[in-house]
């Protein structure tokens, strides 16, 4: 892994996450070869990318990378320095894809897995050169949300990958040991588990739960994380004072948190509540509204970074 730079990037899997990654790479001037086994997905890629690239321009990302839509898998990975893999979350599918990659490229090509739940040791089983595999989990949509979570056994390779992603404005966090769901999805899953428990217990409706999150802790979390938020919650004494005086109350809340089961009845209540909150807006409409708000929030954070 002596080459310190990645120039040619292959994006394998061009659905929601893969197309977003491709837009980010193109916006930063990289050469991108994109491949997907589904022809319709490839046929629609350029039109989907145009919207994402317009959004990036609003954030000042104006590079003009070169895109090659590859109909052939071998052509997509040929001479790639980095492969951003975005296959569906099926371990057999991903392992099979890695076998195909290793049969087509040399041992120096880095493979970055956009997995949301699988750990490196499960993904790397059966690989000849598993050390060149990293988990590189983005938060959706990757071209707008800065986070990418890295894990791999080769510290030098992790540093190279971190420098590459940071060069595109990403916020890189590195796991010290692998964990199912990495960091952010574990946090998000813990929060949503309690949100579902509140529905199951009849404490509040779906919309009120979402409103409480967005207009309460969500506002603070867009500025600083959970630990720093509680540091301020301790007043002049900071986190030490919080843990001393309010720690017992926090433990009582932890003990009262729920572990709901997604029964058919509870699923129906969640679906009905979410559709009611959506108010007839389609997924595409909601995505556009979310993305516009994300861009405004990112611009505001640049002006008022803590």
ChimeraX attribute file (.defattr): number of C-alpha atoms within 10 A of each C-alpha:
attribute: neighborCount
match mode: 1-to-1
recipient: residues
	/A:1	13
	/A:2	8
	/A:3	9
	/A:4	11
	/A:5	13
	/A:6	17
	/A:7	14
	/A:8	18
	/A:9	26
	/A:10	27
	/A:11	27
	/A:12	25
	/A:13	21
	/A:14	23
	/A:15	19
	/A:16	14
	/A:17	19
	/A:18	25
	/A:19	26
	/A:20	21
	/A:21	26
	/A:22	30
	/A:23	28
	/A:24	25
	/A:25	25
	/A:26	22
	/A:27	23
	/A:28	18
	/A:29	18
	/A:30	20
	/A:31	20
	/A:32	26
	/A:33	24
	/A:34	28
	/A:35	26
	/A:36	24
	/A:37	14
	/A:38	12
	/A:39	11
	/A:40	9
	/A:41	17
	/A:42	19
	/A:43	13
	/A:44	12
	/A:45	20
	/A:46	14
	/A:47	9
	/A:48	16
	/A:49	18
	/A:50	12
	/A:51	12
	/A:52	21
	/A:53	22
	/A:54	15
	/A:55	18
	/A:56	20
	/A:57	12
	/A:58	12
	/A:59	14
	/A:60	11
	/A:61	18
	/A:62	15
	/A:63	16
	/A:64	14
	/A:65	16
	/A:66	14
	/A:67	19
	/A:68	13
	/A:69	17
	/A:70	19
	/A:71	17
	/A:72	12
	/A:73	18
	/A:74	15
	/A:75	17
	/A:76	22
	/A:77	27
	/A:78	17
	/A:79	16
	/A:80	23
	/A:81	20
	/A:82	22
	/A:83	24
	/A:84	22
	/A:85	24
	/A:86	24
	/A:87	22
	/A:88	13
	/A:89	13
	/A:90	10
	/A:91	14
	/A:92	10
	/A:93	11
	/A:94	19
	/A:95	17
	/A:96	12
	/A:97	15
	/A:98	23
	/A:99	13
	/A:100	14
	/A:101	19
	/A:102	17
	/A:103	12
	/A:104	15
	/A:105	16
	/A:106	14
	/A:107	14
	/A:108	15
	/A:109	23
	/A:110	24
	/A:111	23
	/A:112	22
	/A:113	26
	/A:114	25
	/A:115	26
	/A:116	22
	/A:117	15
	/A:118	20
	/A:119	20
	/A:120	24
	/A:121	13
	/A:122	10
	/A:123	20
	/A:124	19
	/A:125	12
	/A:126	12
	/A:127	16
	/A:128	13
	/A:129	15
	/A:130	21
	/A:131	17
	/A:132	21
	/A:133	25
	/A:134	27
	/A:135	30
	/A:136	28
	/A:137	27
	/A:138	24
	/A:139	17
	/A:140	15
	/A:141	20
	/A:142	21
	/A:143	26
	/A:144	22
	/A:145	17
	/A:146	18
	/A:147	22
	/A:148	22
	/A:149	23
	/A:150	26
	/A:151	25
	/A:152	24
	/A:153	17
	/A:154	13
	/A:155	10
	/A:156	12
	/A:157	20
	/A:158	20
	/A:159	12
	/A:160	17
	/A:161	22
	/A:162	20
	/A:163	16
	/A:164	16
	/A:165	17
	/A:166	15
	/A:167	11
	/A:168	16
	/A:169	17
	/A:170	20
	/A:171	15
	/A:172	20
	/A:173	17
	/A:174	18
	/A:175	14
	/A:176	10
	/A:177	11
	/A:178	18
	/A:179	14
	/A:180	13
	/A:181	17
	/A:182	24
	/A:183	17
	/A:184	17
	/A:185	15
	/A:186	15
	/A:187	13
	/A:188	11
	/A:189	12
	/A:190	14
	/A:191	13
	/A:192	12
	/A:193	16
	/A:194	16
	/A:195	21
	/A:196	23
	/A:197	20
	/A:198	18
	/A:199	18
	/A:200	22
	/A:201	11
	/A:202	10
	/A:203	12
	/A:204	14
	/A:205	18
	/A:206	23
	/A:207	15
	/A:208	13
	/A:209	15
	/A:210	16
	/A:211	11
	/A:212	12
	/A:213	15
	/A:214	14
	/A:215	10
	/A:216	11
	/A:217	13
	/A:218	15
	/A:219	11
	/A:220	14
	/A:221	14
	/A:222	12
	/A:223	13
	/A:224	14
	/A:225	13
	/A:226	11
	/A:227	10
	/A:228	14
	/A:229	16
	/A:230	18
	/A:231	18
	/A:232	14
	/A:233	16
	/A:234	17
	/A:235	12
	/A:236	11
	/A:237	13
	/A:238	15
	/A:239	20
	/A:240	15
	/A:241	17
	/A:242	19
	/A:243	17
	/A:244	11
	/A:245	12
	/A:246	15
	/A:247	14
	/A:248	12
	/A:249	11
	/A:250	13
	/A:251	10
	/A:252	10
	/A:253	10
	/A:254	10
	/A:255	9
	/A:256	10
	/A:257	14
	/A:258	16
	/A:259	12
	/A:260	16
	/A:261	12
	/A:262	13
	/A:263	10
	/A:264	9
	/A:265	9
	/A:266	17
	/A:267	14
	/A:268	12
	/A:269	17
	/A:270	18
	/A:271	12
	/A:272	13
	/A:273	17
	/A:274	15
	/A:275	15
	/A:276	13
	/A:277	15
	/A:278	14
	/A:279	9
	/A:280	10
	/A:281	12
	/A:282	11
	/A:283	10
	/A:284	9
	/A:285	12
	/A:286	13
	/A:287	13
	/A:288	13
	/A:289	11
	/A:290	11
	/A:291	17
	/A:292	12
	/A:293	12
	/A:294	15
	/A:295	17
	/A:296	12
	/A:297	13
	/A:298	17
	/A:299	15
	/A:300	11
	/A:301	13
	/A:302	9
	/A:303	9
	/A:304	9
	/A:305	10
	/A:306	7
